[in-house]
Amino acid sequence: HLMASTATSGDVKFGGSITLSGKLTGPNKSGKAVTLSEDPFPHDAFAKVGTATVDAQGNYSFARSPTVNTRYQARQGGLESEILTVTVRPRVSLRVGDRTPAAGKRVRFSGRICPQHDGTSLAIQRRKAPKQWRTVRSVVAAGASEGCSTYSRRVRVRRDGVYRTLFSADADHAASRSRVRRIDVH
């Protein structure tokens, strides 16, 4: 009567969804009800959030859209699945004010982080080598609107480069980064 649960991925980007699925083994499994409980950060108590019916092969699944790091557990009768932890990565955007500046010009780097993270420090980074990044400036997110925080910082750009903004993990969200932006100095 094994009950196992898995997630399509161990993490999800904020605003996205994840499928939690499992298999109930043993006789007479078809049609049984499986309940899903979740425990969002700060991980103090599980609460039931849904029920699924087991199919003829013993499979069940749930779709969820967590907003913070969340633990999940499925239960059928006296059987419990292992606890699964799903981490949530904030959405981080990056815009550059001038993609072809003169050498030494200060360029505005700006963007948003969703959900709101006012007061959180973000790192504007430049790629040094493949998979190696160096922080060139830190900036604090503020000015929350529409559930997101914004940031803006001017950075002196002396040569061509590829840049990104990095959010380091905190207690309720996983680390995340923006898409890269290329600046070509002329």
Disulfide bonds with the S-S distance in Angstrom:
Cys114-Cys148 1.93
